Amino acid sequence: MNLQLRKANLEDAEILAKIGWQSFDEAFSDHPENHPDDMKIYMDEAFSVETISDDLRDEKTLYLIAEADGEAAGYVKMKFDVRETCVSGEKTLELCRLYALDKFIGKGIGKSLMLEFFKIAEETKRDTVWLGVWEYNYRAQEFYRKFGFEKCGEHVFQLGSDPQTDWVLQKKI
Ligand SMILES: CC(C)(COP(=O)(O)OP(=O)(O)OC[C@H]1O[C@@H](n2cnc3c(N)ncnc32)[C@H](O)[C@@H]1OP(=O)(O)O)[C@@H](O)C(=O)NCCC(=O)NCCS
């Protein structure tokens, strides 16, 4: 598999909306804690072309797309200079989303995106990177632990009408 990472631009809004929607659906729709109505409310807003286009116009937000043999297979979204109160750094970079499509999971896409995320954090002289991960997302928690993230607190992730609990994890750079 030939894997390439590239920075997204405004022309990628549609493909990011498509793989954003699909990968979130694949990851969470079957989970018994998630009600289909809440999933739909959240996804319709979060993965609309308009929402992604707004992100792509925001100078504090950056997306990288992973392409496997030319096909969009995963992405990472990051945001500069925002943080939860438990995050101890000043110059922060949030890993807002990290997703591979189901058929590509376990093929190194998450790792490649994470290593590039760390590289950008170093290049932009961040002191701390952080993220939120659902309390029931054990696979992702284990993945992040492997990359050195540690829990510093919790926050609410609003899925439609359902206030869910995310763990907040951070890592010093
Ligand atoms: C989390 C996710 C991005 C990881 O990406 P991935 O492409 O599947 O992971 P990779 O194949 O790059 O694996 C990287 C390393 O982590 C390890 N790893 C991956 N998943 C793991 C798990 N559940 N437990 C332990 N190790 C794991 C791999 O073995 C690999 O280790 P190695 O480099 O020593 O071989 C991916 O599973 C995903 O998209 N999941 C669904 C969406 C999601 O939950 N996103 C996070 C939301 S917070």
The ligand as an SDF file (V2000), in Angstrom:
LIG
                    3D

 48 50  0  0  0  0  0  0  0  0999 V2000
   -7.5810    4.8480   16.5620 C   0  0  0  0  0  0  0  0  0  0  0  0
   -7.1660    4.6610   15.0990 C   0  0  0  0  0  0  0  0  0  0  0  0
   -7.0660    6.0260   14.4390 C   0  0  0  0  0  0  0  0  0  0  0  0
   -5.7980    3.9790   15.0660 C   0  0  0  0  0  0  0  0  0  0  0  0
   -5.3870    3.9350   13.7210 O   0  0  0  0  0  0  0  0  0  0  0  0
   -4.9000    2.5760   12.9900 P   0  0  0  0  0  0  0  0  0  0  0  0
   -4.5580    2.9570   11.6060 O   0  0  0  0  0  0  0  0  0  0  0  0
   -5.9210    1.5290   13.1760 O   0  0  0  0  0  0  0  0  0  0  0  0
   -3.6130    2.1930   13.8620 O   0  0  0  0  0  0  0  0  0  0  0  0
   -2.2060    1.7250   13.2670 P   0  0  0  0  0  0  0  0  0  0  0  0
   -2.4400    0.5880   12.3320 O   0  0  0  0  0  0  0  0  0  0  0  0
   -1.4690    2.8920   12.7450 O   0  0  0  0  0  0  0  0  0  0  0  0
   -1.4870    1.2250   14.5750 O   0  0  0  0  0  0  0  0  0  0  0  0
   -0.4100    1.9570   15.1510 C   0  0  0  0  0  0  0  0  0  0  0  0
    0.1730    1.2150   16.2980 C   0  0  0  0  0  0  0  0  0  0  0  0
   -0.7770    1.1050   17.3430 O   0  0  0  0  0  0  0  0  0  0  0  0
   -1.0690   -0.2530   17.5840 C   0  0  0  0  0  0  0  0  0  0  0  0
   -2.4620   -0.3430   17.8470 N   0  0  0  0  0  0  0  0  0  0  0  0
   -3.4720    0.0160   17.0300 C   0  0  0  0  0  0  0  0  0  0  0  0
   -4.6440   -0.2140   17.6580 N   0  0  0  0  0  0  0  0  0  0  0  0
   -4.3250   -0.7340   18.8740 C   0  0  0  0  0  0  0  0  0  0  0  0
   -5.0800   -1.2310   19.9650 C   0  0  0  0  0  0  0  0  0  0  0  0
   -6.3920   -1.2430   19.9580 N   0  0  0  0  0  0  0  0  0  0  0  0
   -4.4370   -1.7040   21.0270 N   0  0  0  0  0  0  0  0  0  0  0  0
   -3.1020   -1.7260   21.0600 C   0  0  0  0  0  0  0  0  0  0  0  0
   -2.3230   -1.2960   20.0660 N   0  0  0  0  0  0  0  0  0  0  0  0
   -2.9420   -0.8120   18.9920 C   0  0  0  0  0  0  0  0  0  0  0  0
   -0.6580   -1.0040   16.3510 C   0  0  0  0  0  0  0  0  0  0  0  0
   -0.3250   -2.3440   16.6470 O   0  0  0  0  0  0  0  0  0  0  0  0
    0.5330   -0.2160   15.9170 C   0  0  0  0  0  0  0  0  0  0  0  0
    1.6760   -0.5700   16.7010 O   0  0  0  0  0  0  0  0  0  0  0  0
    3.0920   -0.8540   16.0070 P   0  0  0  0  0  0  0  0  0  0  0  0
    3.4960    0.3910   15.3280 O   0  0  0  0  0  0  0  0  0  0  0  0
    3.9530   -1.1990   17.1790 O   0  0  0  0  0  0  0  0  0  0  0  0
    2.8220   -1.9800   15.0760 O   0  0  0  0  0  0  0  0  0  0  0  0
   -8.1600    3.7620   14.3390 C   0  0  0  0  0  0  0  0  0  0  0  0
   -8.2880    2.5650   15.0230 O   0  0  0  0  0  0  0  0  0  0  0  0
   -9.5310    4.3770   14.1330 C   0  0  0  0  0  0  0  0  0  0  0  0
   -9.7520    5.1430   13.2140 O   0  0  0  0  0  0  0  0  0  0  0  0
  -10.4930    3.9840   14.9720 N   0  0  0  0  0  0  0  0  0  0  0  0
  -11.8780    4.4180   14.8280 C   0  0  0  0  0  0  0  0  0  0  0  0
  -12.0450    5.8810   15.0740 C   0  0  0  0  0  0  0  0  0  0  0  0
  -11.5690    6.3160   16.4230 C   0  0  0  0  0  0  0  0  0  0  0  0
  -11.8780    5.7150   17.4440 O   0  0  0  0  0  0  0  0  0  0  0  0
  -10.8180    7.4110   16.4350 N   0  0  0  0  0  0  0  0  0  0  0  0
  -10.3410    8.0280   17.6310 C   0  0  0  0  0  0  0  0  0  0  0  0
  -11.3920    8.9090   18.1580 C   0  0  0  0  0  0  0  0  0  0  0  0
  -10.8190    9.7230   19.6470 S   0  0  0  0  0  0  0  0  0  0  0  0
  1  2  1  0
  2  3  1  0
  2  4  1  0
  2 36  1  0
  4  5  1  0
  5  6  1  0
  6  7  2  0
  6  8  1  0
  6  9  1  0
  9 10  1  0
 10 11  2  0
 10 12  1  0
 10 13  1  0
 13 14  1  0
 14 15  1  0
 15 16  1  0
 15 30  1  0
 16 17  1  0
 17 18  1  0
 17 28  1  0
 18 19  1  0
 18 27  1  0
 19 20  2  0
 20 21  1  0
 21 22  1  0
 21 27  2  0
 22 23  1  0
 22 24  2  0
 24 25  1  0
 25 26  2  0
 26 27  1  0
 28 29  1  0
 28 30  1  0
 30 31  1  0
 31 32  1  0
 32 33  2  0
 32 34  1  0
 32 35  1  0
 36 37  1  0
 36 38  1  0
 38 39  2  0
 38 40  1  0
 40 41  1  0
 41 42  1  0
 42 43  1  0
 43 44  2  0
 43 45  1  0
 45 46  1  0
 46 47  1  0
 47 48  1  0
M  END
$$$$
